[in-house]
Amino acid sequence: MIARNTFARFSPRRFIATAAANVPSSVLPEVRQKALATSKLRVHRMTDQLNQLRAQTSKITGSPSSPSTSAALSGGKKMSDSFVQAFLPFRSDPSLREEYVNSHGRIRVGKVLEDLDALAACSAYLHCSGSARPLTIVTASVDRIDMLHEVPLNEDISVFAYVTYVGKSSMEVTLQMETVLPDSIAPEEMDPFKYSAQKVSKDKLSGELLLNAKFIMVARDSETQKAASVHQLLLETNEERALFRQGAEHKAQMTLVHNLYKEYMQYLEQPKKATPDNVVWMRDTRNQTINLTFPQDRNLHSKIFGGFLMRRAYELSIVTGMAFSTKSLQFRALDDITFRKPVEIGAILDLHSQVVYTHGADLVVKVVAHVVDPASKRMFLSNEFWFTFTVAQEERVEGEVYNRIMPRSYNDCMMYLEGKRRFEGV
């Protein structure tokens, strides 16, 4: 969690922030241009930035009983208004590099996560600046972090953040990281105790993303600690609208996972609530088959025929579905098959299946096919199959309550979401 004093522990030696700086090509060009044109912030130190934002919000006072905020008065904020860029000058500052190296000579990911959290809060404070009442920004959750490449400790690193989606009191902050081109920025320009004469231009950055992350921040009233409304986003281009839609989808997924968590925990924690008769735990639907492959199943290239794999996967999936539903099923769809690696003759085919999503009389079964080489005893993933079935019409009874699948862990919830996506694509 990040409270108002978050950046007090965020050393200015680590990050040098410049708001509304130029960004790599992966960020909307419109956001970059608007940031360059409209932003007046040239702040290097996170503590200075937070103090400035606090000063801005404290100057505007509102009635404690009034639910309105300046978001309604101003009509919203642009994405570029929350843009902030920072640096980790590993190449320019060996002493900083020593703080971030682990015992194996690689980046200390935990320290990077701490910095991302603080920078996300900084961007959220920028978006909330000018609110009618002082706000506290806290981290609600981390939607996802993808480390696309290992962070090099012998290069200067640029990190930037901006708000891409807002709800009533929540904000999705997108963060990205890339390397600075060697000798493109003088060390004095990254001095945390000086202000930059100019903002970092695009030609000084590599353009190759190292990391992509999405943090969910929430605004609280500093006095009442209740949820506080934040400025809405002004979307002016199709690219901005696409980013906003993605944020809305992420929020809907997180809400679904949270609701699933609350539901399944009531059946697990004391005092336990009786599990309904039609609720089946996802892990209890698992099935497995192991098959030998023979020359009779080969194709023209002397590999196992793809149709053989599909038949085996289908047969296992419908058995799994029928055991779950206790009814006859009709096949509806098979989604997005990718044959990752050819299966050699004589290999062992290991199939695992389970029901991952249900919607009334419909259900989705996931089948994962692994191939085991008996000579080397190596196992590799061959295929993933997503079968959609529905209860046969002749077995349906009006008003009948069908079995529901229930996740029991975070991994189960992720499979549930993926199964839902596959089902909605049918």
VOGU-3710 file (C-alpha; in Angstrom, 3 decimals, decimal comma):
1> miarntfarf> 0,000/0,000/0,000  1,104/3,562/-0,695  0,116/6,287/1,749  0,802/9,993/1,535  4,343/9,596/2,776  5,203/6,975/0,137  7,845/9,006/-1,606  9,590/9,970/1,613  11,289/6,599/1,410  11,821/6,873/-2,340
11> sprrfiataa> 15,406/8,109/-2,585  15,912/10,913/-5,114  19,209/9,251/-5,912  17,383/6,357/-7,531  14,867/8,067/-9,740  15,028/11,316/-11,616  11,533/12,240/-12,705  10,556/14,566/-15,501  6,842/14,940/-16,073  5,334/14,843/-19,542
21> anvpssvlpe> 8,592/13,815/-21,172  8,906/12,350/-24,628  8,126/8,638/-24,786  8,998/5,721/-27,070  6,984/4,843/-30,142  4,950/2,233/-28,239  3,142/5,024/-26,387  0,517/7,045/-28,192  2,152/9,832/-30,245  -0,776/12,077/-29,373
31> vrqkalatsk> -0,125/11,632/-25,663  3,540/12,463/-26,157  2,852/15,593/-28,197  0,202/16,883/-25,788  2,536/16,276/-22,882  5,275/18,280/-24,554  2,896/21,093/-25,386  0,964/21,424/-22,148  3,072/20,231/-19,219  5,048/22,743/-17,164
41> lrvhrmtdql> 6,450/20,224/-14,687  10,212/19,655/-14,898  10,665/17,904/-11,585  13,512/15,454/-11,006  13,023/14,240/-7,467  10,039/12,139/-6,488  9,817/13,838/-3,110  9,756/17,252/-4,784  7,051/16,076/-7,165  4,858/14,780/-4,363
51> nqlraqtski> 5,340/17,958/-2,340  4,356/20,021/-5,361  1,220/17,941/-5,905  0,292/18,246/-2,253  0,719/21,999/-2,453  -1,524/22,127/-5,506  -4,316/20,136/-3,852  -4,062/21,908/-0,496  -4,655/25,307/-2,099  -8,125/24,218/-3,207
61> tgspsspsts> -10,554/23,702/-0,384  -14,054/22,327/-0,677  -16,965/21,838/1,617  -16,554/18,604/3,604  -20,232/17,857/3,090  -20,128/18,422/-0,656  -19,665/15,245/-2,716  -18,585/17,179/-5,790  -14,984/17,334/-6,884  -13,054/19,414/-9,338
71> aalsggkkms> -13,259/16,483/-11,750  -16,841/17,477/-12,438  -15,874/21,142/-12,615  -12,914/20,753/-14,926  -14,520/18,139/-17,158  -11,665/15,656/-16,771  -7,959/15,185/-17,401  -6,028/14,093/-20,477  -3,737/11,076/-20,514  -0,785/13,376/-21,032
81> dsfvqaflpf> -1,621/15,250/-17,815  -0,556/12,223/-15,770  2,551/11,354/-17,788  5,764/11,184/-15,766  9,202/9,903/-16,777  12,046/8,789/-14,547  15,553/7,370/-14,837  17,680/4,686/-13,259  21,159/5,837/-14,383  23,052/2,577/-13,855
91> rsdpslreey> 25,654/3,356/-16,517  26,208/6,903/-15,313  26,142/6,136/-11,590  28,081/3,005/-10,490  27,105/3,544/-6,852  23,428/3,336/-7,814  24,151/0,167/-9,762  25,556/-1,400/-6,604  22,222/-0,816/-4,859  20,337/-2,761/-7,535
101> vnshgrirvg> 22,625/-5,745/-8,188  21,847/-9,108/-6,590  24,228/-11,890/-5,605  24,106/-13,312/-9,141  25,024/-10,047/-10,829  21,498/-9,390/-12,084  18,891/-6,765/-11,313  17,136/-6,895/-7,943  13,591/-7,248/-9,221  12,139/-6,459/-5,804
111> kvledldala> 13,671/-2,974/-5,830  12,344/-2,400/-9,342  8,857/-3,396/-8,175  9,133/-0,925/-5,309  10,100/1,827/-7,738  7,288/0,952/-10,135  4,807/1,157/-7,280  6,047/4,600/-6,296  6,087/5,902/-9,872  2,533/4,624/-10,424
121> acsaylhcsg> 1,427/6,584/-7,369  3,239/9,649/-8,689  1,323/9,411/-11,974  -1,941/8,940/-10,086  -1,217/12,029/-7,971  -0,645/13,991/-11,177  -4,025/12,858/-12,485  -5,720/13,814/-9,206  -4,002/17,188/-8,844  -6,457/20,047/-8,487
131> sarpltivta> -9,043/17,999/-6,600  -11,443/19,847/-4,323  -10,181/17,979/-1,249  -6,761/16,546/-0,340  -6,501/12,944/-1,478  -4,445/9,929/-0,460  -3,435/7,526/-3,231  -3,060/3,840/-2,367  -2,186/0,793/-4,449  -5,222/-1,466/-4,795
141> svdridmlhe> -3,654/-4,196/-6,923  -1,213/-5,013/-9,689  -3,050/-6,230/-12,756  0,016/-7,596/-14,552  3,763/-7,129/-14,948  5,582/-8,510/-17,996  9,387/-8,540/-17,947  9,989/-8,630/-21,697  13,790/-8,526/-21,447  16,270/-8,672/-18,592
151> vplnedisvf> 17,020/-5,200/-17,250  20,698/-4,439/-18,024  22,790/-3,053/-15,187  25,349/-1,473/-17,501  22,933/0,932/-19,199  20,825/3,894/-18,143  17,138/3,033/-17,843  14,080/5,172/-18,565  10,771/4,414/-16,826  7,518/6,222/-17,516
161> ayvtyvgkss> 3,928/6,022/-16,345  0,548/7,486/-17,272  -3,115/6,878/-16,407  -4,929/4,891/-19,118  -8,259/4,141/-17,415  -10,311/5,558/-14,549  -13,392/4,379/-12,705  -15,177/6,339/-10,011  -12,296/6,282/-7,534  -9,799/3,943/-9,210
171> mevtlqmetv> -7,121/4,528/-11,840  -5,222/2,104/-14,056  -1,632/3,288/-14,472  0,413/1,843/-17,332  4,179/1,723/-16,779  6,879/0,885/-19,308  10,650/0,655/-19,172  13,365/0,947/-21,826  17,060/1,682/-22,130  18,628/5,056/-22,834
181> lpdsiapeem> 21,009/5,113/-25,792  24,676/5,312/-24,677  26,047/8,835/-24,286  22,744/10,362/-25,439  22,084/12,051/-22,085  24,876/13,741/-20,166  25,225/12,700/-16,510  24,572/16,260/-15,360  21,202/16,175/-17,114  20,274/13,294/-14,834
191> dpfkysaqkv> 21,529/14,959/-11,682  18,718/14,565/-9,127  19,601/17,907/-7,507  19,319/19,978/-10,698  16,491/20,777/-13,038  16,771/19,737/-16,667  17,112/22,431/-19,281  15,229/20,288/-21,786  13,121/17,198/-21,831  14,369/13,854/-23,070
201> skdklsgell> 13,747/13,447/-26,781  12,713/10,266/-28,534  16,030/9,841/-30,359  17,812/9,356/-27,025  15,829/6,214/-26,165  16,229/2,719/-27,607  12,536/2,174/-28,349  12,743/-1,466/-27,164  10,532/-2,167/-24,176  12,063/-4,028/-21,238
211> lnakfimvar> 8,975/-4,096/-19,059  5,258/-3,421/-19,257  3,065/-3,158/-16,159  -0,402/-2,082/-15,077  -1,074/-0,890/-11,519  -4,505/-0,155/-10,070  -4,476/2,892/-7,787  -7,359/4,114/-5,614  -8,045/7,614/-4,282  -9,127/8,121/-0,663
221> dsetqkaasv> -10,260/11,271/1,083  -7,369/12,241/3,359  -9,703/13,149/6,222  -12,489/10,567/6,042  -10,446/7,761/4,374  -13,476/6,982/2,219  -13,312/6,437/-1,533  -13,005/9,743/-3,379  -14,027/10,555/-6,926  -11,227/11,194/-9,406
231> hqllletnee> -11,084/13,163/-12,638  -12,495/11,351/-15,641  -10,291/10,853/-18,697  -10,775/13,015/-21,763  -10,406/10,690/-24,757  -9,691/12,533/-27,968  -8,339/9,871/-30,350  -9,192/6,321/-31,363  -5,919/5,102/-29,841  -6,819/6,620/-26,489
241> ralfrqgaeh> -10,286/5,090/-26,660  -8,741/1,682/-27,388  -6,499/1,977/-24,325  -9,487/2,991/-22,230  -11,535/0,016/-23,465  -8,686/-2,312/-22,547  -8,661/-0,819/-19,073  -12,413/-1,345/-18,762  -11,988/-4,996/-19,755  -9,220/-5,439/-17,176
251> kaqmtlvhnl> -11,430/-3,945/-14,477  -14,335/-6,222/-15,396  -12,037/-9,243/-15,192  -10,644/-8,182/-11,827  -14,162/-7,647/-10,491  -15,136/-11,122/-11,658  -12,070/-12,704/-10,014  -12,762/-10,826/-6,785  -16,378/-11,984/-6,745  -15,283/-15,567/-7,411
261> ykeymqyleq> -12,783/-15,317/-4,573  -15,424/-14,072/-2,142  -17,787/-16,832/-3,200  -15,411/-19,772/-2,959  -13,838/-18,580/0,302  -17,202/-18,739/2,057  -17,139/-22,501/1,454  -13,572/-22,883/2,782  -13,122/-20,539/5,755  -14,608/-21,046/9,195
271> pkkatpdnvv> -17,472/-20,848/9,778  -17,911/-22,743/6,541  -21,025/-22,316/4,475  -22,483/-25,487/3,000  -21,430/-25,937/-0,606  -24,491/-25,954/-2,910  -25,260/-29,284/-4,554  -24,690/-27,896/-8,040  -21,246/-26,400/-7,271  -18,269/-28,527/-8,359
281> wmrdtrnqti> -14,665/-27,587/-7,609  -12,629/-27,111/-10,772  -9,819/-29,383/-9,590  -12,309/-32,215/-9,004  -13,077/-32,391/-12,746  -9,523/-33,301/-13,764  -8,945/-36,372/-15,938  -5,890/-37,865/-17,602  -5,106/-40,376/-20,333  -1,753/-41,711/-21,513
291> nltfpqdrnl> -1,503/-43,051/-25,063  1,187/-44,739/-27,103  1,643/-43,537/-30,684  2,092/-46,031/-33,514  3,229/-45,907/-37,167  -0,400/-46,455/-38,224  -1,143/-42,901/-36,985  1,566/-41,203/-39,053  1,100/-38,573/-41,750  2,974/-38,087/-45,037
301> hskifggflm> 5,932/-36,626/-43,142  6,235/-39,621/-40,809  4,942/-37,626/-37,852  1,832/-38,345/-35,825  -1,235/-37,158/-37,722  -2,838/-34,021/-36,252  -6,278/-35,585/-36,533  -5,181/-38,351/-34,157  -4,330/-35,740/-31,515  -7,637/-33,949/-32,009
311> rrayelsivt> -9,611/-37,199/-31,741  -7,899/-38,205/-28,519  -8,365/-34,724/-27,054  -12,038/-34,603/-28,063  -12,809/-38,007/-26,581  -11,191/-37,064/-23,279  -12,945/-33,682/-23,215  -16,430/-35,056/-23,775  -15,897/-37,752/-21,134  -14,773/-35,018/-18,723
321> gmafstkslq> -17,765/-32,850/-19,604  -20,288/-35,675/-19,257  -18,856/-36,751/-15,905  -19,217/-33,152/-14,710  -22,713/-32,465/-16,044  -24,064/-36,056/-15,679  -25,819/-35,519/-19,010  -25,274/-36,106/-22,712  -23,492/-33,245/-24,445  -23,498/-31,708/-27,889
331> fraldditfr> -20,308/-30,311/-29,379  -20,416/-26,567/-30,123  -16,893/-25,321/-30,823  -13,165/-26,025/-30,780  -11,166/-22,838/-30,362  -7,715/-21,859/-31,628  -5,622/-25,015/-32,010  -1,881/-24,463/-32,371  0,404/-27,431/-33,059  3,500/-26,198/-31,285
341> kpveigaild> 5,752/-29,130/-32,067  5,395/-32,261/-34,221  4,871/-35,537/-32,394  7,309/-38,288/-33,262  6,206/-41,870/-33,849  6,634/-43,884/-30,677  6,265/-40,885/-28,374  3,952/-41,048/-25,371  0,962/-38,719/-25,500  -0,066/-37,430/-22,049
351> lhsqvvythg> -3,449/-35,650/-22,022  -4,906/-33,699/-19,086  -8,422/-32,229/-19,085  -10,703/-30,273/-16,785  -13,840/-28,142/-16,946  -12,787/-24,489/-16,691  -15,975/-22,495/-17,321  -19,747/-22,957/-17,183  -22,662/-20,801/-18,246  -26,052/-22,372/-17,689
361> adlvvkvvah> -26,235/-25,473/-19,880  -22,924/-24,655/-21,599  -19,432/-25,594/-20,475  -15,825/-25,255/-21,641  -13,284/-28,072/-21,257  -9,555/-27,422/-21,535  -7,295/-30,259/-22,719  -3,510/-29,953/-22,525  -1,410/-32,394/-24,559  2,154/-33,143/-23,490
371> vvdpaskrmf> 4,476/-35,421/-25,406  7,004/-37,592/-23,583  10,059/-38,923/-25,393  10,670/-42,347/-23,797  14,334/-42,355/-24,823  15,305/-39,014/-23,269  12,384/-38,878/-20,788  11,867/-35,263/-21,819  8,371/-33,763/-21,798  7,188/-30,842/-23,899
381> lsnefwftft> 3,888/-29,102/-24,577  2,349/-30,088/-27,882  -1,148/-28,594/-27,897  -3,875/-26,864/-25,928  -7,501/-27,517/-26,869  -10,568/-25,559/-25,732  -13,805/-27,465/-26,359  -17,236/-25,905/-25,847  -20,197/-28,210/-25,212  -23,846/-27,758/-24,353
391> vaqeervege> -26,323/-30,096/-22,691  -28,263/-32,032/-25,323  -31,710/-30,584/-25,993  -33,486/-33,872/-25,264  -32,020/-33,925/-21,733  -32,934/-30,389/-20,767  -35,688/-29,808/-18,228  -37,336/-26,429/-17,801  -36,230/-24,762/-14,581  -33,411/-27,247/-13,988
401> vynrimprsy> -30,326/-25,960/-12,175  -27,185/-27,071/-13,992  -23,866/-27,804/-12,340  -21,505/-24,841/-11,894  -17,737/-24,955/-11,921  -16,031/-23,202/-9,012  -12,368/-22,121/-8,962  -10,423/-22,599/-5,762  -7,188/-20,713/-6,381  -5,761/-17,798/-8,345
411> ndcmmylegk> -4,594/-20,164/-11,085  -8,097/-21,624/-11,303  -9,517/-18,099/-11,628  -7,158/-17,345/-14,515  -8,291/-20,497/-16,320  -11,894/-19,522/-15,604  -11,319/-16,122/-17,226  -9,670/-17,709/-20,256  -12,496/-20,217/-20,571  -15,002/-17,361/-20,385
421> rrfegv> -13,167/-15,537/-23,161  -13,180/-18,653/-25,341  -16,881/-19,217/-24,677  -17,819/-15,641/-25,541  -15,955/-16,012/-28,830  -18,224/-18,868/-29,917
//
